[in-house]
Amino acid sequence: MVRLGLVVAEFNAPVTEEMAGAAREAAAERDAEIVAEASVPGAYDAPLAADRLARRDDVDAVATVGAIITGDTDHDQVIADAAARQLSEVSLDRDKPVTLGIIGPGMSADEARARTDKGAIAVESAIDLVTELEEL
């Protein structure tokens, strides 16, 4: 059984709560267990929580979910770039899969609501990667 950590960004909670629900359902459908869950203020904060979860011996992989909705500036692109880069570094530093289920940037709220399935995809990717890496 694959044991997962789940990081959920609270910013844009109506969207991220649905994403987290989809992530939990996907884990249950694949017989994986979410052994630890961390809520963070926003997507920018996900890497630190992902790192803490990835350090745990009882966590095989970490899935992150969040939603970065565009505003009047390019701030959404800055946040998305920083989060993605740091999550990749956590994965490489800890030698554990850390999947990017953070949607955006450049999305409207309606577009974000249409992509809540990305929470499930983040979990499925984490499970698939753990399985694949066990064979290497």
Beta strands, then each sheet from edge to edge (+ up, - down):
strand 1: 3-9
strand 2: 33-40
strand 3: 61-69
strand 4: 98-107
sheet 1: 2+ 1+ 3+ 4+
end
